[in-house]
Each structure stands twice: as structure tokens, then as C-alpha cells.
């Protein structure tokens, strides 16, 4: 099979949502089509949905505040859900959460409701997450800190975070290789730090490619001792399943 030809392609509109199971070894490429998209994402072990992405372990185990290539996304059971194998953006934030209905109204005004805009109403990240999670038997109790791909935040001396958008470029990509069968849930609603007055979330292109799990010399596996231990845990988990 030609790994350069995607098995699946889809463009998620700005303010849209999507969820699907991506199998172990496959790669998901996200492309920022216009520059300035925000892709909020949640990850769950597709075979055991109580296991999900763990933000604290992902950051402290790799001594980082943001994600980029050769880093990994850890689960709350000490395994690797996926690895970042390619990245042209260079910074993807992990700590700011997602937008909600109150925040969207405060930022963009009350006129974006369904009664006024119909299907073009102002959607928010939390409600989009809950709509997609419900399709898989999950709900509010299953919401955990999410990732925000393509969004970069910086801190001032007092620790206040600010979204940086000047260096966002059309065509930026990030590629994830899945080390577990993973339920991916995402939306393209505005980042919670995005400013108004115009509600104009940007689309993202999704492509899924065939592939294989990481080998023993994989750069993501070897980037931190904690990653290698988590890869071993992941391989042990699948040893009697494959």
C-alpha cells in the first residue's frame, strides 16, 4: 500500500467537530489550510475508554510546556497514545482548555445565537466535545484537559498567558502516529484566548495514512527515558492482543 496516499480525507469547517477511531500504527496529518486555525482535541483508548490523554504526565515526563515533533502524548495509565512525528508549526499548547458558551458570548456578542444565525450560530469547544463524546457513550464526566493544535501561548512575568497568532501560516502541518487504537475527538472552535469582535474560526484538513507502530530506534521513543518506559508499557498491553 502506498503510504503517501491517504486512507481517509476530510476538511472540518471552522467551528466544526469530528470523531473517529484511528488504529495503532496509522498516522493522522492535520493541515492548517488558512493559517490561524485552532484544533482542540481529546484522546481515549478506543478499546478501554476509561483510559485517556493525561496532560500533567505528558508535560512533566518530558519536561515541556508545549508539544512539537519527537514528543509523545501519554495516557493516564502510563502508556503512549500517539507520537508527534512531524510539525511545521513548532508549538502546540496543552494547558488552556477549550471555549464554552459564556466565553463565546462575552467575546463575540449575543447576536451569534441559533435563533438569529440558524446553522451558522457561534459554536463553542465544550458543547462540540460533548456532542461528539455522546456518540461513543461518553459525557461530561469524561472531559479532561484538551490539546490545542496550532495554537501558541506565551507567559508574562506574572504568569498570565496570551495567545500568539502572528506566526501562524497557511499550510502548517502536524502529524501524529498512533501507538494505540485511539478514539480521537476534535473541534475547530476558537481558542479560549482568541479575541473578537468577529467570530471566524478556521478549518483544518484531516488525512489518515497507513503505517506501523514505532520501532526500537524511533526518535520519539528515545527522546525521553519516560517515553521509552511508556512505550514498553504500551507494547506489553498489545503483546497478547495483536
C-alpha positions as CSV (number, residue, x, y, z in Angstrom):
1,X,0.0,0.0,0.0
2,X,1.3,3.5,-0.9
3,X,1.7,5.2,2.5
4,X,1.8,8.6,0.6
5,X,-1.9,8.2,-0.4
6,X,-4.3,8.8,2.5
7,X,-6.8,6.2,3.5
8,X,-9.1,8.9,4.6
9,X,-9.5,12.7,3.9
10,X,-11.9,15.3,5.4
11,X,-12.0,19.0,5.9
12,X,-13.6,20.1,9.1
13,X,-15.1,23.6,8.8
14,X,-14.3,26.4,11.3
15,X,-16.5,25.8,14.3
16,X,-17.0,22.1,13.3
17,X,-16.4,18.8,15.1
18,X,-15.3,15.3,14.3
19,X,-14.6,12.0,16.0
20,X,-13.3,8.6,14.8
21,X,-11.2,5.6,16.0
22,X,-7.7,5.6,14.4
23,X,-5.9,2.3,14.5
24,X,-2.5,1.5,16.0
25,X,0.3,2.5,13.7
26,X,-1.7,4.8,11.4
27,X,-0.9,8.5,11.1
28,X,-3.2,11.5,11.3
29,X,-2.0,14.6,9.5
30,X,-3.6,17.9,10.4
31,X,-3.2,20.8,8.0
32,X,-4.0,24.4,8.8
33,X,-5.5,25.5,5.5
34,X,-5.8,29.2,6.0
35,X,-3.5,30.0,8.9
36,X,-4.7,30.6,12.4
37,X,-6.8,27.5,13.0
38,X,-7.3,26.0,16.5
39,X,-7.9,22.3,16.7
40,X,-9.0,21.2,20.2
41,X,-8.5,17.5,20.7
42,X,-9.3,14.8,23.2
43,X,-7.9,11.2,23.1
44,X,-9.1,7.9,24.5
45,X,-8.0,4.3,24.3
46,X,-10.6,3.0,21.9
47,X,-10.7,-0.4,23.5
48,X,-10.9,0.8,27.0
49,X,-12.5,4.3,27.1
50,X,-11.7,4.9,30.8
51,X,-8.1,5.4,29.7
52,X,-7.5,8.8,28.2
53,X,-4.9,11.5,27.5
54,X,-3.2,12.9,30.6
55,X,-1.9,16.4,30.3
56,X,0.2,16.5,33.6
57,X,2.0,13.3,32.8
58,X,2.6,14.3,29.2
59,X,4.3,17.6,30.3
60,X,6.2,16.6,33.4
61,X,7.5,13.4,31.9
62,X,9.1,15.3,29.0
63,X,10.0,18.5,30.9
64,X,7.9,20.6,28.5
65,X,5.1,23.2,28.4
66,X,4.1,22.7,24.8
67,X,4.2,19.9,22.2
68,X,6.2,19.6,19.0
69,X,7.9,16.8,17.0
70,X,9.5,13.9,18.7
71,X,7.3,14.3,21.8
72,X,4.6,11.9,22.9
73,X,1.1,12.1,24.3
74,X,0.8,10.0,27.5
75,X,-2.3,8.3,28.8
76,X,-3.4,8.2,32.5
77,X,-2.3,4.5,32.6
78,X,1.4,5.1,31.7
79,X,1.1,4.3,28.0
80,X,1.6,6.2,24.8
81,X,-1.5,7.1,22.8
82,X,0.4,8.8,20.0
83,X,3.6,10.5,19.0
84,X,4.3,13.8,17.2
85,X,6.3,12.7,14.1
86,X,6.1,15.9,12.0
87,X,5.5,19.5,12.9
88,X,6.0,22.7,11.0
89,X,4.2,25.0,13.5
90,X,6.7,24.3,16.2
91,X,4.4,25.0,19.2
92,X,1.1,23.4,20.3
93,X,-0.3,24.3,23.6
94,X,-1.8,22.0,26.2
95,X,-3.0,24.0,29.2
96,X,-5.7,26.5,28.3
97,X,-8.7,24.2,27.8
98,X,-11.5,25.0,25.4
99,X,-14.1,27.7,24.9
100,X,-17.6,27.5,26.4
101,X,-20.9,29.2,25.7
102,X,-20.4,32.0,28.2
103,X,-16.9,32.8,26.9
104,X,-18.1,32.9,23.2
105,X,-20.9,35.3,24.1
106,X,-18.6,37.5,26.1
107,X,-16.1,37.6,23.2
108,X,-18.3,37.8,20.2
109,X,-21.6,39.1,21.5
110,X,-25.1,37.7,21.9
111,X,-26.2,38.0,18.2
112,X,-24.5,34.7,17.3
113,X,-27.3,32.6,18.8
114,X,-29.2,29.9,16.8
115,X,-32.4,31.9,16.7
116,X,-30.5,34.6,14.8
117,X,-27.9,32.7,12.8
118,X,-29.5,29.2,12.4
119,X,-26.8,26.7,11.4
120,X,-24.2,29.4,11.3
121,X,-24.6,30.1,15.0
122,X,-21.5,30.6,17.2
123,X,-20.4,27.2,18.4
124,X,-18.1,26.5,21.3
125,X,-15.5,23.9,22.1
126,X,-17.1,22.4,25.2
127,X,-20.5,21.8,23.6
128,X,-18.9,20.4,20.4
129,X,-16.9,18.0,22.5
130,X,-20.0,16.8,24.4
131,X,-21.9,16.3,21.1
132,X,-19.1,14.0,19.7
133,X,-18.5,12.2,23.0
134,X,-22.2,11.3,23.3
135,X,-21.8,9.3,20.0
136,X,-19.4,7.0,21.9
137,X,-21.3,6.7,25.1
138,X,-19.2,9.3,26.9
139,X,-20.3,12.5,28.6
140,X,-19.4,15.5,30.9
141,X,-17.5,13.3,33.4
142,X,-15.2,12.2,30.6
143,X,-14.0,15.7,29.7
144,X,-10.3,16.1,30.6
145,X,-7.8,18.9,29.7
146,X,-7.6,19.0,26.0
147,X,-4.8,19.8,23.4
148,X,-5.0,22.9,21.2
149,X,-3.1,22.1,18.0
150,X,-1.7,25.1,16.0
151,X,-2.2,27.5,19.0
152,X,0.8,29.1,20.8
153,X,0.6,30.8,24.1
154,X,3.3,32.8,26.0
155,X,3.5,33.8,29.6
156,X,4.4,37.2,31.0
157,X,6.4,37.7,34.2
158,X,3.2,37.4,36.3
159,X,2.3,34.1,34.7
160,X,-0.5,35.5,32.6
161,X,-1.0,33.6,29.3
162,X,-1.5,35.2,25.9
163,X,-2.3,33.7,22.5
164,X,0.2,34.5,19.8
165,X,-1.2,34.5,16.2
166,X,1.3,36.5,14.2
167,X,3.4,33.5,13.2
168,X,0.5,31.2,12.1
169,X,0.9,30.2,8.5
170,X,-1.4,28.6,5.9
171,X,-0.1,25.1,5.1
172,X,1.3,24.3,8.6
173,X,1.0,20.7,9.5
174,X,1.3,18.4,12.5
175,X,1.4,14.6,12.1
176,X,0.5,12.1,14.8
177,X,1.4,8.4,14.7
178,X,-0.9,6.4,16.9
179,X,0.7,3.9,19.2
180,X,-2.7,2.6,20.5
181,X,-6.1,2.2,18.9
182,X,-7.3,5.7,19.8
183,X,-10.7,7.5,19.8
184,X,-9.9,11.0,18.5
185,X,-12.4,13.7,19.3
186,X,-11.8,17.2,18.0
187,X,-13.3,20.5,17.1
188,X,-12.3,23.7,15.4
189,X,-13.9,26.3,17.6
190,X,-11.9,29.4,18.6
191,X,-9.1,29.1,21.2
192,X,-10.4,30.4,24.6
193,X,-7.9,33.3,24.5
194,X,-8.9,34.4,21.0
195,X,-10.1,37.9,20.7
196,X,-13.2,39.4,19.0
197,X,-15.1,41.1,17.6
198,X,-15.5,38.7,14.6
199,X,-16.4,35.0,15.1
200,X,-14.3,33.4,12.3
201,X,-12.9,30.1,13.3
202,X,-10.7,28.4,10.6
203,X,-10.9,25.0,9.0
204,X,-8.5,22.1,9.2
205,X,-7.8,19.3,6.8
206,X,-7.6,15.7,8.1
207,X,-5.7,12.9,6.4
208,X,-5.1,9.4,7.7
209,X,-2.3,7.3,6.3
210,X,-1.3,3.7,6.8
211,X,1.8,3.0,8.9
212,X,3.3,0.9,11.7
213,X,4.0,1.5,15.4
214,X,7.3,2.9,16.5
215,X,10.4,0.7,16.3
216,X,13.1,0.4,18.9
217,X,15.2,3.2,17.5
218,X,12.3,5.7,16.9
219,X,13.3,9.3,17.8
220,X,10.0,9.8,19.8
221,X,10.6,6.7,21.8
222,X,14.2,7.8,22.7
223,X,13.5,11.5,23.3
224,X,13.0,10.9,27.0
225,X,13.5,7.9,29.3
226,X,9.9,8.3,30.5
227,X,8.8,7.9,26.9
228,X,10.7,4.7,26.4
229,X,9.2,3.2,29.6
230,X,5.7,4.2,28.4
231,X,6.4,2.6,25.0
232,X,7.3,-0.6,26.8
233,X,4.1,-0.5,28.8
234,X,2.2,0.0,25.5
235,X,3.9,-2.9,23.8
236,X,3.2,-5.1,26.8
237,X,-0.5,-4.1,26.6
238,X,-0.7,-5.3,23.0
239,X,1.5,-8.3,23.2
240,X,-1.4,-10.7,23.8
241,X,-3.9,-8.7,21.8
242,X,-2.2,-8.5,18.4
